[in-house]
Amino acid sequence: MRMANRTPRPLVPAVDRAARTLRLLAARPEGRALSDLARDLDISKASLREILLTLGRYGLVERDAALRFTLGPEVSRLAGAPRLDLVTRAAPLVRALASDLGQTAILGIPEGAQLRLATVAAPESTLHVSARTGGHIPLDAGCHGKVFIEKQPLGFDDGEFVEGVRAVAAPVTGPDGAPVACLMVVGFNRTLSMARLRAVGRRLSREAGRLSATPVNGVKP
């Protein structure tokens, strides 16, 4: 009987060294000197310098005033980025919100300076705000801007982004507690009073907490 070949596949050397570098930096948040890293990785300082410069260009590594290298801000952003399963899990919830509330419901995910409308569900009523799944709107505007930019626990918009339209957004958070997505409900002011919008916001906060990787307002996922 022939044994299956269990020889591991060869690694891409440059990627392997970059991954090992990031792991070493993660183990020492206070930072590492170039010479120390080179010794632990068993590579030349010149080769390591090129790796660090490349990682730094993408925000994965930073160098402080003492010339010590640490993980960059992009590492935290990537760690907290929503996975595809968030969109999948949120889809039935977004549909339920639209049906129950009679208003347009949206899951939004930041992409650079824009918010991507990852999932949009419209109610059966004729009079509702239209939005397209996959569309983009500015990240720093409206109720969602108050969640992502101003870090408010709930963002309310009374005709600020679009005249005659009210909206509320609740953050969906990642492992570090930072918002990685938001649930929104949007409607015309003639069908969505501010009192009702505040009640909708309370429900959104609960639902967003269930989607989050960390508790939001005491609600566990």
C-alpha positions as CSV (number, residue, x, y, z in Angstrom):
1,M,0.0,0.0,0.0
2,R,1.4,3.4,-1.0
3,M,1.7,6.0,1.8
4,A,0.2,9.4,1.1
5,N,2.9,12.1,0.5
6,R,2.8,14.3,3.6
7,T,5.7,16.5,2.7
8,P,4.7,20.1,3.5
9,R,4.4,22.5,0.6
10,P,7.3,24.9,0.3
11,L,6.7,28.4,1.7
12,V,7.2,31.6,-0.2
13,P,10.4,32.9,1.5
14,A,9.6,36.6,1.4
15,V,6.1,36.0,2.8
16,D,7.4,33.7,5.4
17,R,9.9,36.2,6.7
18,A,7.3,39.0,6.7
19,A,4.8,36.9,8.7
20,R,7.5,35.9,11.2
21,T,8.5,39.5,11.6
22,L,4.9,40.5,12.4
23,R,4.6,37.7,14.9
24,L,7.8,38.8,16.7
25,L,6.6,42.4,16.8
26,A,3.2,41.3,18.2
27,A,5.0,39.5,21.0
28,R,6.8,42.7,22.0
29,P,4.4,45.7,21.9
30,E,7.2,48.0,23.3
31,G,9.1,47.5,20.0
32,R,12.2,45.7,18.7
33,A,15.5,47.0,17.4
34,L,16.6,46.1,13.9
35,S,19.6,44.1,15.1
36,D,17.5,42.1,17.6
37,L,14.9,41.2,15.0
38,A,17.6,40.2,12.4
39,R,19.2,37.9,15.0
40,D,15.9,36.2,15.9
41,L,14.9,35.8,12.3
42,D,18.4,34.7,11.3
43,I,18.6,37.0,8.3
44,S,20.8,39.9,7.5
45,K,19.9,43.4,8.6
46,A,19.9,44.6,5.0
47,S,17.2,42.0,4.1
48,L,15.2,42.7,7.2
49,R,15.3,46.5,6.5
50,E,13.7,45.9,3.1
51,I,11.0,43.8,4.7
52,L,10.3,46.4,7.3
53,L,10.2,49.2,4.7
54,T,7.7,47.3,2.6
55,L,5.5,46.5,5.6
56,G,5.7,50.1,6.7
57,R,4.5,51.3,3.4
58,Y,1.2,49.4,4.0
59,G,0.9,50.7,7.6
60,L,1.7,47.3,9.1
61,V,4.9,48.4,10.8
62,E,6.0,51.7,12.4
63,R,9.4,53.0,13.6
64,D,9.5,55.2,16.7
65,A,11.9,58.0,17.7
66,A,14.2,55.4,19.3
67,L,14.4,53.5,16.0
68,R,12.4,50.6,17.5
69,F,9.9,48.8,15.2
70,T,6.3,48.1,16.3
71,L,3.1,47.0,14.7
72,G,1.4,49.7,12.7
73,P,-2.2,50.9,12.8
74,E,-3.2,48.9,9.8
75,V,-2.8,45.6,11.8
76,S,-5.6,46.6,14.1
77,R,-7.8,47.7,11.3
78,L,-7.3,44.4,9.5
79,A,-7.9,42.4,12.7
80,G,-11.2,44.2,13.2
81,A,-12.3,44.1,9.6
82,P,-15.7,42.4,9.0
83,R,-15.6,39.0,7.4
84,L,-18.0,37.8,4.8
85,D,-20.0,35.9,7.4
86,L,-21.0,39.2,9.0
87,V,-22.8,40.2,5.8
88,T,-24.4,36.7,5.6
89,R,-25.5,36.8,9.2
90,A,-26.8,40.3,8.9
91,A,-28.9,39.8,5.7
92,P,-32.0,38.1,7.3
93,L,-31.8,40.7,10.2
94,V,-31.8,43.6,7.7
95,R,-34.8,42.1,5.9
96,A,-36.7,41.6,9.2
97,L,-36.0,45.2,10.2
98,A,-37.4,46.5,6.9
99,S,-40.5,44.3,7.2
100,D,-41.2,45.0,10.8
101,L,-40.5,48.8,10.7
102,G,-41.8,49.6,7.2
103,Q,-38.6,51.5,6.5
104,T,-35.5,50.9,4.5
105,A,-32.8,48.9,6.4
106,I,-29.1,48.8,5.6
107,L,-25.9,47.1,6.7
108,G,-23.0,49.5,5.9
109,I,-19.3,48.7,5.8
110,P,-16.6,51.3,5.6
111,E,-14.3,51.2,2.6
112,G,-11.7,54.0,2.8
113,A,-13.6,57.4,2.8
114,Q,-16.8,55.7,1.6
115,L,-19.5,53.5,3.2
116,R,-20.5,50.5,1.1
117,L,-24.1,49.5,1.4
118,A,-23.4,45.8,1.8
119,T,-27.0,44.8,2.3
120,V,-30.2,46.8,1.6
121,A,-33.7,45.7,2.3
122,A,-36.8,47.7,1.3
123,P,-40.2,47.5,2.9
124,E,-43.4,46.6,0.9
125,S,-44.8,50.1,1.3
126,T,-44.8,52.2,-1.8
127,L,-43.3,55.3,0.0
128,H,-39.8,54.4,1.2
129,V,-36.2,55.6,0.7
130,S,-34.5,53.8,-2.2
131,A,-30.9,52.6,-1.9
132,R,-28.8,50.1,-4.0
133,T,-27.0,47.2,-2.5
134,G,-23.3,47.7,-3.4
135,G,-23.7,51.4,-3.6
136,H,-21.4,53.9,-1.8
137,I,-22.0,57.1,0.2
138,P,-19.5,59.4,2.0
139,L,-18.4,57.9,5.3
140,D,-18.3,61.2,7.1
141,A,-21.9,62.3,6.5
142,G,-25.3,61.4,8.0
143,C,-26.1,59.1,10.9
144,H,-23.3,56.7,10.0
145,G,-20.7,59.5,10.1
146,K,-21.7,60.1,13.7
147,V,-21.0,56.5,14.5
148,F,-17.7,56.1,12.6
149,I,-16.2,59.6,12.8
150,E,-17.7,61.0,16.0
151,K,-17.8,57.6,17.8
152,Q,-21.3,58.1,19.1
153,P,-23.1,54.9,20.4
154,L,-26.1,55.9,18.2
155,G,-26.1,58.3,15.3
156,F,-29.3,60.2,14.5
157,D,-29.9,62.3,11.3
158,D,-32.8,64.6,10.9
159,G,-32.6,65.8,7.4
160,E,-28.9,66.7,7.6
161,F,-27.6,64.3,4.9
162,V,-30.7,64.3,2.7
163,E,-33.4,66.9,3.2
164,G,-36.7,65.3,4.3
165,V,-35.1,62.0,5.3
166,R,-34.4,60.8,8.8
167,A,-32.1,58.0,9.7
168,V,-30.4,56.2,12.7
169,A,-27.3,54.1,12.8
170,A,-25.9,51.7,15.4
171,P,-22.3,50.4,15.3
172,V,-21.3,46.8,14.8
173,T,-18.0,46.3,16.5
174,G,-15.0,44.1,15.9
175,P,-12.7,42.3,18.4
176,D,-11.1,45.5,19.6
177,G,-14.4,47.2,20.2
178,A,-14.1,49.6,17.3
179,P,-16.9,49.9,14.8
180,V,-16.4,47.8,11.7
181,A,-20.0,48.1,10.3
182,C,-23.3,49.7,11.1
183,L,-27.0,48.9,11.0
184,M,-29.1,51.7,9.6
185,V,-32.8,52.5,9.2
186,V,-33.8,55.2,6.8
187,G,-37.2,56.8,6.1
188,F,-39.0,60.0,5.0
189,N,-39.8,62.3,7.9
190,R,-43.5,62.2,7.1
191,T,-43.5,58.4,8.0
192,L,-40.7,58.4,10.6
193,S,-41.1,60.8,13.6
194,M,-38.2,61.6,15.8
195,A,-39.9,59.8,18.7
196,R,-40.2,56.7,16.6
197,L,-36.7,57.1,15.3
198,R,-35.4,57.0,18.9
199,A,-37.3,53.8,19.5
200,V,-35.9,52.3,16.3
201,G,-32.4,53.3,17.5
202,R,-32.9,51.3,20.7
203,R,-33.8,48.2,18.7
204,L,-30.9,48.8,16.3
205,S,-28.5,49.0,19.3
206,R,-29.6,45.6,20.5
207,E,-29.5,44.0,17.1
208,A,-26.0,45.5,16.3
209,G,-24.8,44.1,19.6
210,R,-25.8,40.6,18.6
211,L,-23.8,40.9,15.4
212,S,-20.7,42.4,17.1
213,A,-17.6,40.5,18.1
214,T,-17.7,42.3,21.5
215,P,-20.6,43.3,23.7
216,V,-22.3,46.6,22.8
217,N,-24.2,48.3,25.6
218,G,-24.2,45.1,27.6
219,V,-25.6,42.9,24.8
220,K,-23.4,39.9,24.0
221,P,-23.2,38.6,20.4
